[in-house]
Amino acid sequence: MSALSTQPEHKDAPTASGSDSASLARLCKALADPLRLDILRLLRTESFGVLELSRIVDVRQSALSHHLKVLAKAELVSTRREGTSIFYRRALLLPDDPWVDFKRQAFHSIDALPLAPELKQGITIIQQERSQQSLAFFSKHADQFRENQALIAEYDQYEATLHDLLDGLQLPRDSHVLEVGPGEGALLGQLAKRFDRVTALDNSLEMLNRARSTIQDRAHDHVHFIHGDTRTGIEQELHADLIVSNMVLHHIPSPAAALRDCAGMLNPGGQFLLIDLSRHDQDWARKACGDLWLGFDDRDLDDWTAQAGLISGQQLYLGQRNGFQVLIRLFLRPEIGNTAHHEIIEGTF
């Protein structure tokens, strides 16, 4: 008997099939290119169209499309339609993917690579252009804000549900509450009735002034107004016990970055209340209402908030007669030292 025959027989050892081997080969091939690694790094938490990516990496659109096709075949990137536009994002890691551990480690290694300055600058330019597009809309159509908003979801259609949720939070009256993008101040006025420390943050001066006028008419003198975006809030070291974003996220150039900023402004144990639209395909909302994004999928929101260190809590969905659906979701920033739940959530992505 040979020496080899005396070794234990491993009957349960997995054997890769031909299809598995081909899948792994596609995956390795997709990762074996510096440009494709840059693309995956860029798509960590952002979504870009082909033309936007082409400008950022300074590669012809035809050549870039080839690289995106390779990444898509390897299931490293996915697409979503925003009206007539296609946006690319990094694929979510799902538990039933046979290569989920391999991809997770690959993404971890890719994210550890420094992003070249020219790529950072390219992202900044794209986001500034998106922001200017949104600001230009509100500057031009501030007088029609309420009318345009009513085309999608009027505040009074979900006001009662929102107030019930706020009641359930049982926050002390001296809690600091921050509303991001207060619009004309309808919800801001309600927050000012409930809390003694309220801040309004808006990057549109026209809309901020309208909110200020609403608050002054209601004789609330304890609301502080700041002209700027969520990055401004971080720079000014704002800290709040509750942050509210009401029908704002779909106007923001980088939703994932805004959610990270909001998480950074929350006190430990603080809560983030998001009211926005579920994913829809009504592209007319871009022109009529200045929307940059056609609502959001829960998986995207779960992914972005988990990466920002937030735990998902209550969630409600209110269908509208016009086909839109309002989503109301609550997220919690864990107390210092209480990260176990958050780590479990992160591990599912």
BALOBA-1460 file (C-alpha; in Angstrom, 3 decimals):
// residues 349
<rec num="1" residu="m" x="0.000" y="0.000" z="0.000"/>
<rec num="2" residu="s" x="1.410" y="3.402" z="-0.932"/>
<rec num="3" residu="a" x="2.019" y="6.122" z="1.623"/>
<rec num="4" residu="l" x="-0.654" y="8.228" z="-0.019"/>
<rec num="5" residu="s" x="-3.236" y="5.566" z="0.538"/>
<rec num="6" residu="t" x="-2.752" y="5.733" z="4.311"/>
<rec num="7" residu="q" x="-3.969" y="9.373" z="4.521"/>
<rec num="8" residu="p" x="-7.590" y="10.016" z="5.613"/>
<rec num="9" residu="e" x="-10.027" y="10.363" z="2.777"/>
<rec num="10" residu="h" x="-11.776" y="13.765" z="2.748"/>
<rec num="11" residu="k" x="-15.094" y="12.833" z="1.209"/>
<rec num="12" residu="d" x="-16.701" y="16.141" z="2.150"/>
<rec num="13" residu="a" x="-14.125" y="18.415" z="0.532"/>
<rec num="14" residu="p" x="-15.892" y="20.798" z="-1.909"/>
<rec num="15" residu="t" x="-15.099" y="20.393" z="-5.555"/>
<rec num="16" residu="a" x="-15.465" y="23.393" z="-7.839"/>
<rec num="17" residu="s" x="-17.608" y="22.714" z="-10.880"/>
<rec num="18" residu="g" x="-16.725" y="23.992" z="-14.309"/>
<rec num="19" residu="s" x="-19.275" y="26.774" z="-13.991"/>
<rec num="20" residu="d" x="-17.890" y="27.754" z="-10.570"/>
<rec num="21" residu="s" x="-14.381" y="27.855" z="-11.977"/>
<rec num="22" residu="a" x="-15.508" y="30.025" z="-14.880"/>
<rec num="23" residu="s" x="-17.315" y="32.367" z="-12.488"/>
<rec num="24" residu="l" x="-14.234" y="32.727" z="-10.304"/>
<rec num="25" residu="a" x="-12.075" y="33.289" z="-13.374"/>
<rec num="26" residu="r" x="-14.377" y="36.135" z="-14.527"/>
<rec num="27" residu="l" x="-14.203" y="37.625" z="-11.067"/>
<rec num="28" residu="c" x="-10.406" y="37.505" z="-10.932"/>
<rec num="29" residu="k" x="-10.136" y="38.888" z="-14.477"/>
<rec num="30" residu="a" x="-12.441" y="41.782" z="-13.610"/>
<rec num="31" residu="l" x="-10.247" y="42.679" z="-10.639"/>
<rec num="32" residu="a" x="-6.997" y="42.413" z="-12.609"/>
<rec num="33" residu="d" x="-7.044" y="45.937" z="-14.020"/>
<rec num="34" residu="p" x="-6.067" y="49.216" z="-12.275"/>
<rec num="35" residu="l" x="-8.807" y="51.237" z="-13.976"/>
<rec num="36" residu="r" x="-11.505" y="48.792" z="-12.936"/>
<rec num="37" residu="l" x="-10.194" y="48.935" z="-9.362"/>
<rec num="38" residu="d" x="-10.495" y="52.729" z="-9.513"/>
<rec num="39" residu="i" x="-14.081" y="52.392" z="-10.763"/>
<rec num="40" residu="l" x="-14.980" y="50.074" z="-7.879"/>
<rec num="41" residu="r" x="-13.342" y="52.498" z="-5.447"/>
<rec num="42" residu="l" x="-15.370" y="55.386" z="-6.901"/>
<rec num="43" residu="l" x="-18.600" y="53.395" z="-6.626"/>
<rec num="44" residu="r" x="-18.113" y="52.491" z="-2.985"/>
<rec num="45" residu="t" x="-21.056" y="54.605" z="-1.816"/>
<rec num="46" residu="e" x="-21.773" y="56.732" z="-4.886"/>
<rec num="47" residu="s" x="-23.752" y="56.196" z="-8.076"/>
<rec num="48" residu="f" x="-22.586" y="57.675" z="-11.367"/>
<rec num="49" residu="g" x="-23.755" y="57.632" z="-14.955"/>
<rec num="50" residu="v" x="-21.404" y="56.526" z="-17.731"/>
<rec num="51" residu="l" x="-20.734" y="60.102" z="-18.853"/>
<rec num="52" residu="e" x="-19.986" y="61.175" z="-15.273"/>
<rec num="53" residu="l" x="-17.597" y="58.271" z="-14.740"/>
<rec num="54" residu="s" x="-15.975" y="58.940" z="-18.108"/>
<rec num="55" residu="r" x="-15.192" y="62.493" z="-17.018"/>
<rec num="56" residu="i" x="-13.908" y="61.456" z="-13.597"/>
<rec num="57" residu="v" x="-11.470" y="58.795" z="-14.850"/>
<rec num="58" residu="d" x="-10.710" y="60.668" z="-18.101"/>
<rec num="59" residu="v" x="-11.444" y="57.699" z="-20.358"/>
<rec num="60" residu="r" x="-13.506" y="57.633" z="-23.563"/>
<rec num="61" residu="q" x="-17.083" y="56.537" z="-23.032"/>
<rec num="62" residu="s" x="-16.736" y="53.559" z="-25.378"/>
<rec num="63" residu="a" x="-13.684" y="52.257" z="-23.518"/>
<rec num="64" residu="l" x="-15.301" y="52.848" z="-20.149"/>
<rec num="65" residu="s" x="-18.436" y="50.974" z="-21.229"/>
<rec num="66" residu="h" x="-16.260" y="47.924" z="-21.944"/>
<rec num="67" residu="h" x="-14.783" y="48.016" z="-18.438"/>
<rec num="68" residu="l" x="-18.234" y="48.417" z="-16.878"/>
<rec num="69" residu="k" x="-19.467" y="45.431" z="-18.880"/>
<rec num="70" residu="v" x="-16.620" y="43.299" z="-17.515"/>
<rec num="71" residu="l" x="-17.437" y="44.378" z="-13.951"/>
<rec num="72" residu="a" x="-21.146" y="43.735" z="-14.498"/>
<rec num="73" residu="k" x="-20.534" y="40.204" z="-15.824"/>
<rec num="74" residu="a" x="-18.489" y="39.493" z="-12.693"/>
<rec num="75" residu="e" x="-21.425" y="40.845" z="-10.626"/>
<rec num="76" residu="l" x="-19.216" y="43.502" z="-9.052"/>
<rec num="77" residu="v" x="-21.366" y="46.412" z="-10.202"/>
<rec num="78" residu="s" x="-25.093" y="46.793" z="-10.717"/>
<rec num="79" residu="t" x="-27.238" y="49.342" z="-12.524"/>
<rec num="80" residu="r" x="-30.374" y="51.232" z="-11.759"/>
<rec num="81" residu="r" x="-32.519" y="53.369" z="-14.009"/>
<rec num="82" residu="e" x="-33.265" y="56.976" z="-13.068"/>
<rec num="83" residu="g" x="-35.841" y="57.940" z="-15.672"/>
<rec num="84" residu="t" x="-33.998" y="57.847" z="-18.989"/>
<rec num="85" residu="s" x="-30.559" y="57.622" z="-17.355"/>
<rec num="86" residu="i" x="-28.636" y="54.547" z="-16.188"/>
<rec num="87" residu="f" x="-26.529" y="54.827" z="-13.031"/>
<rec num="88" residu="y" x="-23.859" y="52.370" z="-11.890"/>
<rec num="89" residu="r" x="-23.172" y="51.437" z="-8.295"/>
<rec num="90" residu="r" x="-21.158" y="48.774" z="-6.556"/>
<rec num="91" residu="a" x="-23.094" y="45.530" z="-6.207"/>
<rec num="92" residu="l" x="-24.503" y="44.674" z="-2.802"/>
<rec num="93" residu="l" x="-22.963" y="41.614" z="-1.177"/>
<rec num="94" residu="l" x="-25.681" y="39.022" z="-0.685"/>
<rec num="95" residu="p" x="-25.414" y="35.959" z="1.577"/>
<rec num="96" residu="d" x="-26.407" y="33.512" z="-1.198"/>
<rec num="97" residu="d" x="-23.535" y="34.622" z="-3.455"/>
<rec num="98" residu="p" x="-20.974" y="31.730" z="-3.499"/>
<rec num="99" residu="w" x="-18.137" y="34.271" z="-3.722"/>
<rec num="100" residu="v" x="-19.468" y="36.711" z="-1.118"/>
<rec num="101" residu="d" x="-16.446" y="36.271" z="1.198"/>
<rec num="102" residu="f" x="-14.029" y="36.689" z="-1.703"/>
<rec num="103" residu="k" x="-15.786" y="39.870" z="-2.865"/>
<rec num="104" residu="r" x="-15.991" y="41.285" z="0.654"/>
<rec num="105" residu="q" x="-12.258" y="40.869" z="1.113"/>
<rec num="106" residu="a" x="-11.594" y="42.311" z="-2.342"/>
<rec num="107" residu="f" x="-13.753" y="45.370" z="-1.605"/>
<rec num="108" residu="h" x="-12.024" y="45.783" z="1.757"/>
<rec num="109" residu="s" x="-8.610" y="45.764" z="0.059"/>
<rec num="110" residu="i" x="-9.778" y="48.120" z="-2.703"/>
<rec num="111" residu="d" x="-11.201" y="50.589" z="-0.176"/>
<rec num="112" residu="a" x="-7.868" y="50.650" z="1.648"/>
<rec num="113" residu="l" x="-6.195" y="52.060" z="-1.468"/>
<rec num="114" residu="p" x="-5.853" y="55.863" z="-1.493"/>
<rec num="115" residu="l" x="-7.958" y="57.635" z="-4.091"/>
<rec num="116" residu="a" x="-5.849" y="59.672" z="-6.503"/>
<rec num="117" residu="p" x="-6.249" y="63.477" z="-6.119"/>
<rec num="118" residu="e" x="-7.513" y="63.855" z="-9.691"/>
<rec num="119" residu="l" x="-10.275" y="61.318" z="-9.016"/>
<rec num="120" residu="k" x="-11.279" y="63.144" z="-5.827"/>
<rec num="121" residu="q" x="-11.397" y="66.369" z="-7.807"/>
<rec num="122" residu="g" x="-13.530" y="64.723" z="-10.486"/>
<rec num="123" residu="i" x="-16.058" y="63.545" z="-7.893"/>
<rec num="124" residu="t" x="-16.178" y="67.028" z="-6.367"/>
<rec num="125" residu="i" x="-16.890" y="68.615" z="-9.753"/>
<rec num="126" residu="i" x="-19.731" y="66.184" z="-10.519"/>
<rec num="127" residu="q" x="-21.314" y="66.697" z="-7.109"/>
<rec num="128" residu="q" x="-21.006" y="70.479" z="-7.408"/>
<rec num="129" residu="e" x="-22.754" y="70.352" z="-10.774"/>
<rec num="130" residu="r" x="-25.571" y="68.267" z="-9.297"/>
<rec num="131" residu="s" x="-25.857" y="70.684" z="-6.384"/>
<rec num="132" residu="q" x="-25.972" y="73.703" z="-8.693"/>
<rec num="133" residu="q" x="-28.707" y="72.023" z="-10.711"/>
<rec num="134" residu="s" x="-30.803" y="71.595" z="-7.562"/>
<rec num="135" residu="l" x="-30.062" y="75.098" z="-6.263"/>
<rec num="136" residu="a" x="-30.923" y="76.648" z="-9.620"/>
<rec num="137" residu="f" x="-34.294" y="74.926" z="-9.558"/>
<rec num="138" residu="f" x="-35.212" y="76.179" z="-6.091"/>
<rec num="139" residu="s" x="-33.908" y="79.661" z="-6.874"/>
<rec num="140" residu="k" x="-36.152" y="79.806" z="-9.920"/>
<rec num="141" residu="h" x="-39.203" y="78.028" z="-8.534"/>
<rec num="142" residu="a" x="-39.248" y="78.955" z="-4.834"/>
<rec num="143" residu="d" x="-42.657" y="80.621" z="-5.288"/>
<rec num="144" residu="q" x="-44.069" y="77.362" z="-6.648"/>
<rec num="145" residu="f" x="-42.535" y="75.068" z="-4.021"/>
<rec num="146" residu="r" x="-45.794" y="74.055" z="-2.334"/>
<rec num="147" residu="e" x="-47.591" y="73.570" z="-5.654"/>
<rec num="148" residu="n" x="-44.779" y="71.439" z="-7.070"/>
<rec num="149" residu="q" x="-44.488" y="69.372" z="-3.900"/>
<rec num="150" residu="a" x="-48.220" y="68.707" z="-3.989"/>
<rec num="151" residu="l" x="-47.759" y="66.972" z="-7.339"/>
<rec num="152" residu="i" x="-45.923" y="64.191" z="-5.517"/>
<rec num="153" residu="a" x="-46.799" y="64.111" z="-1.813"/>
<rec num="154" residu="e" x="-48.415" y="66.894" z="0.178"/>
<rec num="155" residu="y" x="-47.232" y="67.265" z="3.753"/>
<rec num="156" residu="d" x="-50.744" y="67.073" z="5.168"/>
<rec num="157" residu="q" x="-51.156" y="63.599" z="3.631"/>
<rec num="158" residu="y" x="-48.640" y="62.119" z="6.065"/>
<rec num="159" residu="e" x="-48.560" y="64.806" z="8.778"/>
<rec num="160" residu="a" x="-50.684" y="62.877" z="11.295"/>
<rec num="161" residu="t" x="-48.590" y="59.712" z="10.927"/>
<rec num="162" residu="l" x="-45.413" y="61.719" z="11.364"/>
<rec num="163" residu="h" x="-46.722" y="63.410" z="14.507"/>
<rec num="164" residu="d" x="-47.704" y="60.030" z="15.997"/>
<rec num="165" residu="l" x="-44.170" y="58.785" z="15.383"/>
<rec num="166" residu="l" x="-42.665" y="61.899" z="17.006"/>
<rec num="167" residu="d" x="-44.948" y="61.386" z="20.014"/>
<rec num="168" residu="g" x="-43.693" y="57.830" z="20.292"/>
<rec num="169" residu="l" x="-40.075" y="58.939" z="20.512"/>
<rec num="170" residu="q" x="-40.818" y="60.600" z="23.882"/>
<rec num="171" residu="l" x="-37.856" y="62.955" z="23.575"/>
<rec num="172" residu="p" x="-37.380" y="65.547" z="26.339"/>
<rec num="173" residu="r" x="-38.426" y="69.092" z="25.499"/>
<rec num="174" residu="d" x="-34.838" y="70.340" z="25.848"/>
<rec num="175" residu="s" x="-33.579" y="67.930" z="23.144"/>
<rec num="176" residu="h" x="-31.709" y="69.586" z="20.286"/>
<rec num="177" residu="v" x="-33.531" y="68.937" z="17.007"/>
<rec num="178" residu="l" x="-32.087" y="69.668" z="13.564"/>
<rec num="179" residu="e" x="-34.152" y="69.745" z="10.381"/>
<rec num="180" residu="v" x="-32.194" y="69.412" z="7.149"/>
<rec num="181" residu="g" x="-33.910" y="71.223" z="4.283"/>
<rec num="182" residu="p" x="-37.002" y="72.653" z="6.051"/>
<rec num="183" residu="g" x="-38.647" y="73.908" z="2.855"/>
<rec num="184" residu="e" x="-41.251" y="76.525" z="3.713"/>
<rec num="185" residu="g" x="-41.196" y="75.508" z="7.376"/>
<rec num="186" residu="a" x="-44.397" y="73.454" z="7.798"/>
<rec num="187" residu="l" x="-42.717" y="70.675" z="9.798"/>
<rec num="188" residu="l" x="-40.205" y="73.086" z="11.324"/>
<rec num="189" residu="g" x="-43.050" y="74.983" z="12.989"/>
<rec num="190" residu="q" x="-44.330" y="71.761" z="14.543"/>
<rec num="191" residu="l" x="-40.867" y="70.881" z="15.805"/>
<rec num="192" residu="a" x="-40.559" y="74.356" z="17.332"/>
<rec num="193" residu="k" x="-43.762" y="73.703" z="19.315"/>
<rec num="194" residu="r" x="-42.376" y="70.464" z="20.711"/>
<rec num="195" residu="f" x="-38.761" y="71.396" z="21.449"/>
<rec num="196" residu="d" x="-36.909" y="74.375" z="22.913"/>
<rec num="197" residu="r" x="-33.745" y="73.929" z="20.817"/>
<rec num="198" residu="v" x="-34.338" y="73.713" z="17.072"/>
<rec num="199" residu="t" x="-31.964" y="74.333" z="14.153"/>
<rec num="200" residu="a" x="-32.862" y="74.658" z="10.463"/>
<rec num="201" residu="l" x="-30.175" y="73.881" z="7.863"/>
<rec num="202" residu="d" x="-30.700" y="74.565" z="4.149"/>
<rec num="203" residu="n" x="-28.318" y="75.242" z="1.264"/>
<rec num="204" residu="s" x="-31.009" y="77.221" z="-0.598"/>
<rec num="205" residu="l" x="-31.101" y="80.749" z="0.802"/>
<rec num="206" residu="e" x="-34.491" y="81.370" z="-0.830"/>
<rec num="207" residu="m" x="-36.071" y="78.397" z="0.924"/>
<rec num="208" residu="l" x="-34.314" y="79.166" z="4.217"/>
<rec num="209" residu="n" x="-35.768" y="82.668" z="4.196"/>
<rec num="210" residu="r" x="-39.235" y="81.251" z="3.541"/>
<rec num="211" residu="a" x="-38.874" y="78.917" z="6.512"/>
<rec num="212" residu="r" x="-37.646" y="81.825" z="8.630"/>
<rec num="213" residu="s" x="-40.716" y="83.861" z="7.648"/>
<rec num="214" residu="t" x="-43.032" y="80.992" z="8.612"/>
<rec num="215" residu="i" x="-41.380" y="80.610" z="12.013"/>
<rec num="216" residu="q" x="-41.492" y="84.348" z="12.698"/>
<rec num="217" residu="d" x="-45.199" y="84.431" z="11.843"/>
<rec num="218" residu="r" x="-45.772" y="81.757" z="14.479"/>
<rec num="219" residu="a" x="-43.762" y="83.728" z="17.076"/>
<rec num="220" residu="h" x="-41.092" y="81.059" z="17.607"/>
<rec num="221" residu="d" x="-37.871" y="82.815" z="18.542"/>
<rec num="222" residu="h" x="-35.831" y="79.789" z="19.607"/>
<rec num="223" residu="v" x="-35.104" y="78.427" z="16.084"/>
<rec num="224" residu="h" x="-31.584" y="78.906" z="14.736"/>
<rec num="225" residu="f" x="-31.126" y="79.162" z="10.941"/>
<rec num="226" residu="i" x="-27.965" y="78.087" z="9.103"/>
<rec num="227" residu="h" x="-27.339" y="78.543" z="5.387"/>
<rec num="228" residu="g" x="-25.443" y="75.485" z="4.137"/>
<rec num="229" residu="d" x="-25.571" y="71.742" z="3.570"/>
<rec num="230" residu="t" x="-24.830" y="68.764" z="5.824"/>
<rec num="231" residu="r" x="-21.104" y="69.282" z="5.309"/>
<rec num="232" residu="t" x="-21.587" y="72.788" z="6.753"/>
<rec num="233" residu="g" x="-23.184" y="71.201" z="9.803"/>
<rec num="234" residu="i" x="-20.142" y="68.952" z="10.268"/>
<rec num="235" residu="e" x="-17.762" y="71.895" z="9.863"/>
<rec num="236" residu="q" x="-19.710" y="73.927" z="12.438"/>
<rec num="237" residu="e" x="-19.683" y="70.926" z="14.788"/>
<rec num="238" residu="l" x="-23.454" y="70.734" z="15.110"/>
<rec num="239" residu="h" x="-24.712" y="67.984" z="17.393"/>
<rec num="240" residu="a" x="-28.343" y="66.966" z="17.741"/>
<rec num="241" residu="d" x="-30.486" y="64.407" z="19.528"/>
<rec num="242" residu="l" x="-32.870" y="64.165" z="16.577"/>
<rec num="243" residu="i" x="-32.208" y="64.985" z="12.912"/>
<rec num="244" residu="v" x="-35.131" y="65.135" z="10.498"/>
<rec num="245" residu="s" x="-34.927" y="65.029" z="6.698"/>
<rec num="246" residu="n" x="-38.342" y="65.554" z="5.120"/>
<rec num="247" residu="m" x="-38.524" y="65.084" z="1.345"/>
<rec num="248" residu="v" x="-34.961" y="66.340" z="0.923"/>
<rec num="249" residu="l" x="-32.709" y="63.362" z="0.211"/>
<rec num="250" residu="h" x="-33.857" y="63.015" z="-3.422"/>
<rec num="251" residu="h" x="-32.602" y="66.585" z="-4.026"/>
<rec num="252" residu="i" x="-29.108" y="65.950" z="-2.599"/>
<rec num="253" residu="p" x="-26.152" y="65.292" z="-4.966"/>
<rec num="254" residu="s" x="-24.721" y="62.476" z="-2.828"/>
<rec num="255" residu="p" x="-27.331" y="60.813" z="-0.588"/>
<rec num="256" residu="a" x="-24.764" y="58.450" z="0.959"/>
<rec num="257" residu="a" x="-22.457" y="61.336" z="1.916"/>
<rec num="258" residu="a" x="-25.376" y="63.298" z="3.398"/>
<rec num="259" residu="l" x="-26.391" y="60.302" z="5.508"/>
<rec num="260" residu="r" x="-22.805" y="59.971" z="6.774"/>
<rec num="261" residu="d" x="-22.838" y="63.644" z="7.705"/>
<rec num="262" residu="c" x="-26.143" y="63.282" z="9.541"/>
<rec num="263" residu="a" x="-24.798" y="60.288" z="11.445"/>
<rec num="264" residu="g" x="-21.744" y="62.364" z="12.347"/>
<rec num="265" residu="m" x="-23.932" y="65.134" z="13.769"/>
<rec num="266" residu="l" x="-26.003" y="62.802" z="15.950"/>
<rec num="267" residu="n" x="-25.238" y="62.540" z="19.638"/>
<rec num="268" residu="p" x="-24.710" y="58.955" z="20.883"/>
<rec num="269" residu="g" x="-28.166" y="57.480" z="21.243"/>
<rec num="270" residu="g" x="-29.534" y="60.112" z="18.858"/>
<rec num="271" residu="q" x="-32.071" y="59.353" z="16.135"/>
<rec num="272" residu="f" x="-32.347" y="60.190" z="12.445"/>
<rec num="273" residu="l" x="-35.831" y="60.436" z="10.947"/>
<rec num="274" residu="l" x="-36.021" y="60.132" z="7.170"/>
<rec num="275" residu="i" x="-39.153" y="60.933" z="5.174"/>
<rec num="276" residu="d" x="-38.750" y="60.505" z="1.435"/>
<rec num="277" residu="l" x="-40.006" y="58.627" z="-1.612"/>
<rec num="278" residu="s" x="-39.705" y="54.955" z="-2.423"/>
<rec num="279" residu="r" x="-38.188" y="54.126" z="-5.794"/>
<rec num="280" residu="h" x="-40.421" y="55.186" z="-8.688"/>
<rec num="281" residu="d" x="-40.159" y="55.668" z="-12.460"/>
<rec num="282" residu="q" x="-41.954" y="58.994" z="-12.937"/>
<rec num="283" residu="d" x="-39.205" y="60.919" z="-14.681"/>
<rec num="284" residu="w" x="-41.315" y="64.088" z="-15.028"/>
<rec num="285" residu="a" x="-40.533" y="64.790" z="-11.346"/>
<rec num="286" residu="r" x="-37.020" y="65.843" z="-12.363"/>
<rec num="287" residu="k" x="-38.248" y="68.779" z="-14.407"/>
<rec num="288" residu="a" x="-41.343" y="69.643" z="-12.378"/>
<rec num="289" residu="c" x="-39.844" y="69.313" z="-8.893"/>
<rec num="290" residu="g" x="-36.072" y="69.485" z="-9.368"/>
<rec num="291" residu="d" x="-35.538" y="65.890" z="-8.223"/>
<rec num="292" residu="l" x="-32.053" y="64.471" z="-8.718"/>
<rec num="293" residu="w" x="-33.067" y="60.928" z="-7.719"/>
<rec num="294" residu="l" x="-36.306" y="59.059" z="-8.368"/>
<rec num="295" residu="g" x="-36.776" y="57.807" z="-4.820"/>
<rec num="296" residu="f" x="-34.799" y="55.119" z="-3.005"/>
<rec num="297" residu="d" x="-34.694" y="51.374" z="-2.508"/>
<rec num="298" residu="d" x="-34.631" y="50.120" z="1.067"/>
<rec num="299" residu="r" x="-31.512" y="48.064" z="0.338"/>
<rec num="300" residu="d" x="-29.626" y="51.203" z="-0.677"/>
<rec num="301" residu="l" x="-30.777" y="53.041" z="2.434"/>
<rec num="302" residu="d" x="-29.866" y="50.059" z="4.618"/>
<rec num="303" residu="d" x="-26.428" y="49.874" z="3.029"/>
<rec num="304" residu="w" x="-25.661" y="53.594" z="3.303"/>
<rec num="305" residu="t" x="-26.893" y="53.951" z="6.874"/>
<rec num="306" residu="a" x="-25.112" y="50.795" z="8.054"/>
<rec num="307" residu="q" x="-21.856" y="52.135" z="6.619"/>
<rec num="308" residu="a" x="-22.563" y="55.401" z="8.453"/>
<rec num="309" residu="g" x="-22.881" y="53.478" z="11.730"/>
<rec num="310" residu="l" x="-26.654" y="53.724" z="12.128"/>
<rec num="311" residu="i" x="-29.069" y="50.998" z="13.204"/>
<rec num="312" residu="s" x="-32.369" y="50.656" z="11.366"/>
<rec num="313" residu="g" x="-35.504" y="51.059" z="13.468"/>
<rec num="314" residu="q" x="-39.178" y="51.732" z="12.733"/>
<rec num="315" residu="q" x="-40.321" y="51.942" z="9.120"/>
<rec num="316" residu="l" x="-43.634" y="52.931" z="7.577"/>
<rec num="317" residu="y" x="-44.808" y="53.110" z="3.977"/>
<rec num="318" residu="l" x="-47.719" y="55.260" z="2.862"/>
<rec num="319" residu="g" x="-49.075" y="54.744" z="-0.655"/>
<rec num="320" residu="q" x="-50.355" y="57.835" z="-2.452"/>
<rec num="321" residu="r" x="-53.244" y="57.949" z="-4.924"/>
<rec num="322" residu="n" x="-50.916" y="59.302" z="-7.636"/>
<rec num="323" residu="g" x="-48.734" y="56.182" z="-7.553"/>
<rec num="324" residu="f" x="-45.952" y="57.497" z="-5.319"/>
<rec num="325" residu="q" x="-45.122" y="55.893" z="-1.988"/>
<rec num="326" residu="v" x="-43.845" y="57.864" z="1.007"/>
<rec num="327" residu="l" x="-41.329" y="56.030" z="3.170"/>
<rec num="328" residu="i" x="-40.777" y="56.997" z="6.810"/>
<rec num="329" residu="r" x="-37.752" y="55.384" z="8.415"/>
<rec num="330" residu="l" x="-36.081" y="55.865" z="11.778"/>
<rec num="331" residu="f" x="-32.394" y="55.159" z="12.409"/>
<rec num="332" residu="l" x="-30.459" y="55.130" z="15.669"/>
<rec num="333" residu="r" x="-26.864" y="56.022" z="16.446"/>
<rec num="334" residu="p" x="-25.712" y="53.496" z="19.090"/>
<rec num="335" residu="e" x="-24.562" y="54.642" z="22.485"/>
<rec num="336" residu="i" x="-20.768" y="54.729" z="22.879"/>
<rec num="337" residu="g" x="-19.480" y="51.203" z="23.422"/>
<rec num="338" residu="n" x="-22.713" y="49.580" z="22.211"/>
<rec num="339" residu="t" x="-21.676" y="48.456" z="18.721"/>
<rec num="340" residu="a" x="-22.572" y="44.771" z="18.723"/>
<rec num="341" residu="h" x="-25.877" y="45.228" z="16.899"/>
<rec num="342" residu="h" x="-24.263" y="47.490" z="14.346"/>
<rec num="343" residu="e" x="-21.536" y="44.944" z="13.612"/>
<rec num="344" residu="i" x="-24.154" y="42.286" z="12.977"/>
<rec num="345" residu="i" x="-25.960" y="44.559" z="10.531"/>
<rec num="346" residu="e" x="-22.739" y="45.399" z="8.702"/>
<rec num="347" residu="g" x="-21.994" y="41.714" z="8.300"/>
<rec num="348" residu="t" x="-25.102" y="41.179" z="6.194"/>
<rec num="349" residu="f" x="-23.880" y="43.414" z="3.377"/>
